[in-house]
Amino acid sequence: MPLFINPILLPLLQCPHNIRRLKFASELLLRHHLIEKPGWIVRTSFFLEDAHCKTDNAVVVGVDEVGYGALAGPVFAAAVYIPHATRELMTDIKDSKALSIKKREELFDLLAEYSVFNIGHASVSEIEQHNILVASHMAMKRALAGLTLPHVDLVLIDGIRNVDLSWPSQTITKGDSLCTSIAAASIIAKVSRDRLMKELHQHHPEYAWNKNHGYGTKAHIDATILHGITPHHRRTFAPVQKLVTS
């Protein structure tokens, strides 16, 4: 995932050793990296990870969630650390939404071998008991808590909503497009949740969760109208709630 950076911006982006400058750097990247222009300098998308680093061995973990807007199934999150020694293998890593199913599976296997990661989730009952925002943060914290790392220097999280963590952290708008570690987390979370939804599909084939993965497609909503809802549906979500009360 190369970034094309205007050379004029480089002094502003070099090694911002605090969260405030890291956020500024990410905002500049978001505005300026998307279009390649003559004379621009190529940087890998580990740029945001390295922007925080005072040493070459800083442990920067990317976090992303999947299933936030689904009507059925749990919300998943993944936390991923890519060691410096294996970064050169990660050139194909990008936002999971920009990848084919086959490519996501291939990259999942690559990450399974050459990164340190953990998966967390929050159940449908937890989503209903709290709300999807709180539940997604629970999934993120569980993913981070299970990492087999001696320490974490910084956690980079996709999105705009801050998460209360024990480690220094920073949200990155469109982080899954700008930051390889977050993109890797999006792949791990997406593949893991899709696999679960395919398993649930075996018990409830009428909802086509093997294809829509619990999201509110027309086919899924039509199936809920025809067959009703399951324990895996999120009753507090408006489209499902409407079916329950009708």
N, C-alpha and C positions, 0 to 999 in steps of 0.2 A: 504494500500500500504506500506508494510514494506520495509525498507532498511537494508541491511546487511553490516555493516561497520567494516573495519579492525580496531581493537582497537588502533593500532599504529597511526592511523590518527586522533583519537579523540582530542588530544590536539590542533591540527591545526584547528579543526572544531568547537571548543567550543566558542559560543557567539562572533563571529566577528562583532563588533559594528560599522562597516562602510562598505560602498559599495564595496570597493576594496577587503576586506577580504571575504565578502559574495560571490563575484564572484569567488574567489579562492576556497572557500568551495564548491561551486556548481560544479566547474571543477573537484575537487577531488571526489565528489560523483559520477559524471558522469563516471569517470574512474574506480572506485573501488566498486560501490555498486551492480553491475549487477549480480555477481555470489556469491552465498552463500558458505562460507568456514567454516570449524570447528573453533570454538572459536571467530567467528565474532559476533558483538553485533547488536541486532535488534533495529532500530529506525524507528519511523513512518516518512512518507514523509512530515510531518509538520516541519521537521528538518530545512529546508531552511527558512521557515517563522520565526522560533524561533531563528535562527542564528543571525538575526538582532536585536532581542528584548533586550532592556535594562530593560523593565518591562514586566510583564505577561499580560498586557492589550494592548500591541501595536496592532494597526490595520494594518494588512498586507493584501493587496488585490491582487488576481491573475487575470491576463488578458490573453485571448487567442482569436484568430480570426479563422474563418472558411470561406471557399469559395474563398480563394486567387487565386487558379488556375482554378476555374470553367470557363466555356465558357458562361454561362448564369446565370442571377440572381445577386443580390447584394452580397456584402461581409458583414459578420456579425462579431461582437465581443461581448464578455461578460466580465464583471468585477464582481468578486465574493469575498466576505468576509465571512469566516466561523468563527463564534464566538468560543472562547475557550470552552464555555459550551456545544457546540454541536459537537465538534471534534470527540468524541468517536463514533458518529453515522456514520462517514464518511469512514469506513474501506474498503468499496467496491469502493470508488472513484478512478478512474484511467483514463488514456488517453482515450478520447471518441473513438478513432480508434480501441482500444483493446476491445470494448464492443459490445455486440449484440444490435440490435435496441430495443428489449424489455427491456434490462437492462439499456440502456441509458434513456429510458422513465421513468423507475422506479426511477433512480437516479435523474433525473430532478425534479420529484415530491418531493423527499427527500430534495433536495436543495431548492426548492421553499418554503418549510416549515421551514427549519432550517438554512438557510443562508440569507445573504443580497446580492442581485445581481441586475444588470441592463444590458440591452441589447442595443447595438448601431449598426447601419448599415450605409453603404454608398451605394448609388444607382448605377445602371448601368451608368447613365448619369454622375455621379461624377467620376466613374472609368474611363470613356472615356475622361472627361474633364481634369483630372489630370493624374493619372496612378494608378495601383493597389496598389503600396506601399503607396502612399499618401492617397488613399481612405481607405486602411486598418487602417492606423493611425487615420484617421478621425473617423472611426467606434469605435476604442478603446477609443478615447477621449470622444466621445458621451456616451459610456457605463459608463465610469468613472464619467462623469459630472452628470449623473442621479442617482448616488448612494445616498441613504438616510443615510449617515453617518456624524457625526459631524466633523470628521477629518480623514485623512489617513496618516499613518506614512511611509508606503512604498508600492510601486507597483511593483510586480514581473511579468514580461512579457515573454511569450514564444518566443524563437527565438534568433536571433543575431542582429537585427536591432533596434537601440535606437529610442525611441519615445520622442518627446519634450513635457514634461508634467509639470504641476504646482507642482507635488509632487516628492519626491525622488523616483527614480525608478531604476530597474536593469533588464536587459535581462538575461534569463537563457536558455542556450542551452538544448534542449530536456526537457524543463521545464514541459511539460504536462506529462512526465514520472517520473519526480523527485519531483514535488511539488504538493501537494493535491489541493491547491487553484487554481493553473493554470489548473490542470486536471479538476477541477469542472467547471472552465470557459469554457474549451473545450466542456464539456457536454452540458452546457446551450446554448452555441453558436451553436453547431451542431444540437441539437434537434430543436431549434428555426428556424434555416435556413431551415432544412429539412421540417418542417411543412409549411413554406412559399412556398417552391418549390412544395410540394404536392398540395397546393392551385392553383399555377400557372399551374400545370399539368392538372387541370380540364378544363382550357381554351385552352391548347395546348397539348392534350394527345399524339400526334404523336411523341413527343420528349422524352417520358418516364421519365420526370423529377421526377416522384414519386419513381423511382429506381436509376437513375444516379445523381439526385439532381443538374443538370446543368453541371456536369463534362464531359470531352471530351471522353466518351466511344465510341466504334465503332458504337453502335446503335444510339447514339446521333448525331454523325457526319454524319452517313448515312441518318438520318432523315433530317438534315439541307440541305444535297445535294438534297434530294427528294422534300422537302417542302419549302426550303428557310429559312431565319432567321426571328426572331420576335423582337419586341422592347426590349425584355428581354435579347437578346444576346449581348455580349460585342464585338462590331465591331472592337475595337482596338487590340483584341487578335488574334494572327497570324492565327490559324485555321479558325476563323470566317472571318477575313479580306480576307483570300484567297478565301473564298466562295463569298464574296461581289464583289471582283474584277474579278472573273472568269466569 
